[in-house]
Structures are given as C-alpha cells and as structure tokens.
Amino acid sequence: MFKSKLSFVLLSLLLTAAVVLSGCTKDQSPKEALQASMLKSSDIKSYNFKGSMKFEDFNFPQEDMNADEAAAVINMLKSAELSWTGAYKSDPMMMEMNLKLDLKGDLAISFTVPIIMTTEKIWVKIPNIPMLPIPEDIQGKFVELDLKELAEQSGQPMPSMDIGKSQKMVNDIMEIVFKHIEEDAYLTSIPVKDAGLPEGVKVDQVVQFHMDKAQIEPFVNTIIDKIAPEIIELLATNEEYRNLLQLKPEDLEEAKKGLAEVKDKEVSEGLAEMNKELKSLNVKANIGIDKNEYPIYTDVIIDAAIESEEATGSFAIKVVSENTNINGDVKFEIGEPKAEDVLTIEELQEQMGGMFGGSMEGMDELDLEATDESL
C-alpha cells in the first residue's frame, strides 16, 4: 500500500517540478510569470545546455541492508555524479549530448557516453569503460538505433520528435496545472543575490518553488480531483497529443475509470500510512530568468528522511541545469557519425556476445516503447 501511494506522490512531485522548470517575467505574480514564460519558451529554436545530478546526502546504515550487494550500491550512489553537456537545434532537428558518469572512492571510475539524435535515428557511442572487456575494435564506434525500423518491427507507431508540438502540449498541460495550483503556498519571488546561483549565471529574476511534507496531502488531492481529470480530457480530445505520447483512446478511458474509482477514504488512508514512514520532505527549486525572459537556469534539491521496515535513512539529491546561447548558431562537436564508424544492433550483438557467454538473445527484440520513454 505504502509503495503504491508513495510512488503516486513522487509522480506528483515530478509534475510540480515540471511547473517550476518554466520561467517568469518581472512585475507579475510568480504564477503569472511562469505562464508567460511558457509562451516565451515556444520561441526557442536552438541552445547549448549543461547540467548535473548528484547525491548531496545518502545515509542508509549498511547494517540495515539485506545484502552485501545493496550496501555496495549505497556506497556507489554516495559518490556518484552524473553530468551532461550538449546542443540542440530544431530545424533540421538535431540534439547532441555528452553524458559523463563519475564514481569516486576505492574503485574510482569515470567515462563519457556521447549521444546524437535526429528525427529518425539515435547514435550512442561505445565508451571505454575500465573493468569491462569491451573489444578494442568497437570502442569509439557508434551503435545506431533506426526509430523507423524499430517501429516497423514492433508494430508500434514511430516515436514523434516534433519539438514544436511537444512544447504546445506541455503549455496546454501546464495551463491546467496553473489554473489549480495555489500560488501563495508554493511560489515566491526572491532577490537574485539571495538565490545562491553559480558565478557567471546572469539572470534578472528568480522564482523559488517550495514544498514540504505538510503540503503533500492538499497537492495530491488537487491532482486527483482537478488536475488529472482535465489532463485526461485534454488528451482524449486531441489526437496529435495522443500520438506524441503513443496513447490510444482506450488507454485514456481506462485512466479515467481508474481515477473515478479512487475514493477519498483510500487516498486519506494511503497518505496517512505514507506520513508514518516519510519522516520529512523538503523540495526547493530556484528558476533563473534572463533579461529576454527565457528560463536559463534551474536548480532543484529534494531532501527526505524515511523510516520503515524496509529501509531507514535520509537522502538529498540536487539537479542543476543551465541553457546558454539561446536561438544562437549552436555548434555540434560530433555531428552525425560517418558510415564506417557505425554499428548496427546485430553487429553489436555479434561483437559483444562473448562478453556475456552467449549471443545476447533478446536484444533484437528491443521495446520501442521503452526507447520512446527514454527520449
């Protein structure tokens, strides 16, 4: 019971994070400013970006872990930092990203995975990862995912990479959220000098979002009673949005039926149970807006403590992102790889099969839906 309810609450928090990732303008309330910024963000056609995600605290005593493997994972997470840099343009659509993973400690490791994406294909560069026996002759090669081909093989529609339609859908969804969110409870304009932004980040205004444990229940109730039904109705009446999300009308009918079956008593009981185990929660985000009213900087910190039969401890995770060179002439460091540097999935299977003592059966049955979700 707790797991399902907590998962729903975490999804609610992610929805809220989507709200605060918008921007704002001066001389408006934070709520009005965020709405105005969404419209402004529709004008963005190109930009460079960078960001990072890391645990600032991860305190779960090893003696409480059920296995040595779990303790090893805990130690790894404590020192892990994921960072990324890249560039994007809309016409013709291309995105390039360099993902870097750093693990510190006794088994320190660091590697980068470049990813290139167009409307029809994705290329992932095979990294040289210490301690993994990746054949030298494929290190530095690119694995190609042909989205059209995968769609034909799976019988599913091809994932849509129409950024303009996606932005419009997000704007319509956020309009529903804004209509029901209580501004005074969650949003505040704060002085730029008090926001703790990194040196070099030039913004004219900062909006701060904050949520604590006491605010979860009213926010979840608002989602169930008001926000979710209107979002389902929006998707049900807009075929373009359904295609973007690869949803069928019957999927939305099931969602509507499931939402109608959620009783107030069940929600109350679920939240009460969650409150027993979730000892504290603090979600805070700063959104920095530049002189052109674009949201160029965001930092989000989620700090929580849990006490349950399964796990007891605390964690704090911080995510930072920054966009630069908005609508500028962005440069791509890698670009589309040359044909001689590309491997198909089948060729990768052949090269890597020995690494796993087999032929990596099942990789040829890639789930296009999973690929779409990763985008």
C-alpha positions in Angstrom: 0.0 0.0 0.0 2.7 2.4 1.0 4.8 1.7 -2.0 2.0 2.5 -4.5 0.8 5.6 -2.7 4.4 6.9 -2.3 5.0 6.3 -6.0 2.0 8.4 -6.8 3.2 11.2 -4.6 6.6 11.1 -6.2 4.9 11.4 -9.6 3.0 14.4 -8.2 6.3 16.0 -7.2 7.7 15.4 -10.7 4.7 17.1 -12.2 5.3 20.0 -9.8 9.0 20.1 -10.9 7.8 20.4 -14.5 5.9 23.5 -13.4 8.9 25.2 -11.8 11.1 24.4 -14.8 9.3 27.2 -16.6 10.3 30.8 -16.4 8.9 34.2 -15.3 8.8 37.9 -16.1 9.1 41.0 -14.0 6.2 42.9 -12.5 3.9 39.8 -12.5 3.0 37.4 -9.8 5.1 34.2 -9.8 2.2 32.3 -11.2 1.5 34.8 -14.0 5.2 35.0 -14.7 5.5 31.2 -15.1 2.6 31.1 -17.5 4.1 34.0 -19.6 7.5 32.2 -19.7 6.0 29.0 -21.1 4.7 31.0 -24.1 8.1 32.6 -24.5 9.9 29.2 -24.4 8.0 28.2 -27.5 10.2 30.7 -29.4 13.4 28.7 -28.5 14.8 27.1 -31.7 18.4 26.3 -30.6 20.6 26.4 -27.5 23.5 24.9 -25.7 23.0 23.2 -22.3 24.7 21.7 -19.4 23.7 20.2 -16.1 24.5 17.7 -13.3 22.8 15.4 -10.8 24.3 14.1 -7.6 23.5 13.0 -4.1 24.5 15.5 -1.5 23.5 13.1 1.2 22.8 9.4 1.2 22.6 8.0 4.7 21.2 4.5 4.9 23.2 2.4 7.5 24.7 -0.7 5.9 23.7 -2.9 8.8 20.1 -2.3 7.8 20.7 -3.6 4.3 19.6 -7.1 3.4 22.6 -8.0 1.3 26.2 -7.0 0.7 25.2 -6.1 -2.9 22.7 -3.5 -1.5 25.4 -2.0 0.7 27.7 -1.8 -2.3 25.1 0.1 -4.3 24.6 2.5 -1.4 28.4 3.3 -1.3 28.4 3.8 -5.1 25.5 6.2 -5.0 27.1 8.3 -2.3 30.0 9.2 -4.6 28.2 9.2 -8.0 27.8 12.3 -10.1 26.1 12.4 -13.5 26.8 15.4 -15.7 25.9 16.4 -19.2 26.7 19.0 -21.9 25.2 19.4 -25.3 23.5 21.4 -28.0 20.1 21.4 -29.7 18.5 22.9 -32.8 15.0 22.4 -34.2 15.5 22.8 -38.0 16.7 20.3 -39.0 16.2 18.7 -35.7 19.4 17.5 -34.0 20.5 17.1 -30.4 23.9 16.1 -29.2 24.6 15.2 -25.6 27.7 14.0 -23.7 26.8 12.1 -20.6 29.5 11.7 -18.0 29.5 9.4 -15.0 32.0 9.9 -12.2 32.3 7.5 -9.3 34.8 8.2 -6.6 36.2 6.1 -3.8 38.3 2.9 -3.9 37.0 1.9 -7.3 37.1 5.3 -8.9 35.8 5.3 -12.4 34.9 8.0 -15.0 33.6 7.6 -18.5 31.6 9.6 -21.1 28.9 8.4 -23.4 28.1 10.7 -26.4 24.6 10.5 -27.9 23.4 12.1 -31.1 19.7 12.2 -32.0 17.7 13.3 -35.1 14.1 12.8 -36.0 14.6 9.2 -37.3 17.8 7.9 -35.7 19.8 7.8 -32.5 23.5 7.0 -32.2 25.2 6.0 -29.0 29.0 5.9 -28.8 30.5 2.9 -27.2 32.7 4.1 -24.3 35.9 2.6 -23.0 34.8 1.5 -19.5 37.5 0.2 -17.2 36.9 -3.3 -15.9 34.5 -4.2 -18.7 36.0 -6.3 -21.5 34.7 -4.3 -24.4 36.6 -5.3 -27.6 39.0 -2.6 -28.6 37.9 -2.7 -32.3 34.4 -1.4 -31.3 35.4 1.1 -28.7 34.7 4.6 -30.1 32.1 3.2 -32.6 28.5 4.3 -32.7 25.5 2.0 -32.2 22.7 3.1 -34.5 19.0 2.9 -33.5 16.8 3.4 -36.5 13.5 4.5 -35.0 11.5 3.9 -38.2 12.9 0.4 -38.5 12.2 -0.4 -34.8 8.7 0.9 -35.2 8.1 -1.5 -38.2 9.5 -4.4 -36.3 7.4 -3.8 -33.2 4.2 -2.8 -34.9 4.1 0.4 -32.9 3.9 3.9 -34.3 7.2 5.7 -34.7 8.1 8.0 -31.8 7.4 11.6 -32.6 10.3 14.0 -32.4 8.2 17.1 -33.2 9.5 19.5 -30.6 7.0 22.3 -31.6 4.0 20.0 -30.9 5.6 18.7 -27.8 6.1 22.3 -26.5 2.5 23.2 -27.3 1.2 20.1 -25.4 3.3 21.0 -22.4 2.0 24.5 -22.5 -1.6 23.2 -22.5 -1.0 20.8 -19.7 0.8 23.5 -17.6 -2.1 25.8 -18.2 -4.3 23.3 -16.4 -1.9 22.9 -13.6 -1.5 26.7 -13.2 -5.3 27.1 -13.0 -5.5 25.0 -9.9 -2.2 25.5 -8.1 -2.2 27.7 -5.1 0.4 30.4 -5.8 0.9 31.6 -2.2 1.5 28.1 -1.0 4.3 27.1 -3.4 5.8 30.1 -5.3 7.8 33.1 -4.2 9.9 35.7 -6.0 13.3 36.1 -4.3 16.2 38.5 -4.8 18.8 37.3 -7.3 21.6 37.9 -4.7 19.9 35.5 -2.3 19.4 32.6 -4.7 22.9 31.2 -4.4 23.3 30.9 -8.2 26.7 29.9 -9.6 29.2 32.6 -10.7 28.7 33.6 -14.3 24.9 32.9 -14.4 23.3 36.2 -15.4 19.6 36.5 -14.6 17.3 39.3 -13.9 14.8 37.4 -11.7 14.5 34.3 -9.7 11.3 32.4 -8.7 11.5 29.8 -6.0 9.3 26.8 -5.6 9.0 25.1 -2.2 7.1 22.1 -0.9 7.3 20.3 2.4 5.7 17.2 3.9 2.6 19.1 5.2 1.8 20.3 1.6 1.8 16.8 0.0 -1.8 15.9 1.0 -3.5 19.1 -0.4 -1.4 18.9 -3.5 -2.2 15.2 -4.2 -5.9 15.9 -3.6 -5.8 18.7 -6.1 -4.2 16.4 -8.7 -6.8 13.7 -8.2 -9.9 16.0 -8.0 -9.0 18.7 -10.5 -5.7 18.4 -12.5 -5.7 14.8 -13.6 -9.3 14.7 -14.9 -8.7 17.8 -17.0 -5.4 16.5 -18.4 -7.0 13.2 -19.3 -9.8 15.1 -21.1 -7.3 17.2 -23.0 -5.5 14.1 -24.3 -8.8 12.4 -25.1 -9.9 15.3 -27.3 -6.5 15.9 -29.0 -5.3 13.2 -31.4 -1.9 14.9 -32.0 -1.1 14.8 -28.3 -2.1 11.2 -28.1 0.2 10.4 -31.0 3.0 12.2 -29.3 2.6 10.1 -26.2 1.7 6.9 -28.1 -1.6 6.6 -26.3 -4.8 5.1 -27.5 -8.3 6.4 -26.7 -8.9 3.2 -24.7 -5.8 3.9 -22.6 -7.4 7.2 -21.5 -10.8 5.6 -20.8 -9.0 3.1 -18.5 -7.2 6.0 -16.8 -10.5 7.9 -16.4 -12.1 4.8 -14.9 -9.3 4.2 -12.6 -9.3 7.8 -11.4 -13.0 7.7 -10.8 -12.5 4.6 -8.6 -10.1 6.4 -6.3 -12.1 7.1 -3.2 -11.4 9.9 -0.7 -11.0 7.4 2.1 -8.4 5.4 0.2 -6.4 8.5 -0.5 -6.6 9.6 3.1 -5.6 6.1 4.4 -2.7 6.0 1.9 -1.4 9.4 2.8 -1.7 8.6 6.5 0.4 5.5 6.0 2.9 7.4 4.0 3.2 10.1 6.6 4.1 7.4 9.2 7.1 6.4 7.1 8.1 9.6 5.4 9.5 11.5 8.3 10.5 14.6 6.4 10.4 16.1 3.0 11.8 19.4 1.6 11.6 20.2 -2.1 13.1 23.5 -3.2 13.8 24.9 -6.7 15.2 28.1 -8.0 14.4 29.2 -11.5 16.6 32.0 -13.0 15.3 34.2 -15.8 17.5 36.3 -18.1 16.8 39.7 -19.5 15.0 38.3 -22.5 12.6 36.4 -20.2 13.9 33.0 -21.0 14.4 30.4 -18.2 18.1 29.8 -18.4 18.9 28.2 -15.0 17.3 25.8 -12.6 18.4 24.0 -9.5 16.3 21.5 -7.6 17.0 20.0 -4.2 14.9 17.1 -2.8 15.7 16.3 0.8 13.9 13.4 2.5 14.0 11.1 5.5 12.3 7.7 5.6 11.7 5.2 8.5 10.2 1.9 7.6 10.6 -1.8 7.9 12.3 -2.0 4.6 14.7 1.0 4.9 15.6 3.8 7.3 17.7 6.7 6.5 17.9 10.0 4.6 18.9 11.3 1.2 19.3 14.6 -0.6 19.6 14.9 -4.3 20.5 18.0 -6.3 19.8 18.6 -10.0 21.2 21.7 -11.8 20.6 22.7 -15.4 21.6 25.8 -17.5 20.8 26.8 -21.0 23.0 29.3 -23.0 23.3 30.7 -26.5 19.5 30.6 -26.9 18.5 30.9 -30.6 22.2 31.3 -31.4 24.3 29.5 -34.0 25.0 26.4 -32.0 28.0 24.2 -32.8 27.9 20.4 -32.7 31.2 18.8 -31.6 30.4 15.4 -33.1 27.6 15.6 -35.6 26.2 12.6 -37.4 28.8 9.8 -37.4 30.4 8.5 -40.6 29.2 5.2 -42.0 32.5 3.4 -41.3 32.1 4.4 -37.6 28.6 2.9 -37.2 27.5 -0.5 -35.9 24.0 -2.0 -36.2 22.4 -3.7 -33.3 23.1 -7.0 -34.9 26.8 -6.2 -35.3 27.0 -5.1 -31.7 25.4 -8.4 -30.6 28.0 -10.4 -32.6 30.9 -8.4 -31.1 29.6 -8.4 -27.5 28.0 -11.9 -27.3 31.2 -13.5 -26.0 31.3 -11.0 -23.2 28.2 -12.5 -21.7 28.8 -16.1 -22.7 26.1 -16.1 -25.3 24.6 -14.2 -28.2 22.8 -11.6 -26.1 19.5 -13.1 -27.1 16.6 -10.7 -26.7 18.4 -7.5 -27.8 16.9 -7.9 -31.2 13.5 -7.6 -29.6 14.1 -4.0 -28.4 11.0 -2.5 -27.0 10.2 0.7 -29.0 8.0 1.9 -26.2 11.0 1.8 -23.8 13.1 3.7 -26.4 10.4 6.3 -26.7 10.2 6.8 -22.9 13.9 7.3 -22.8 13.6 10.3 -25.1 
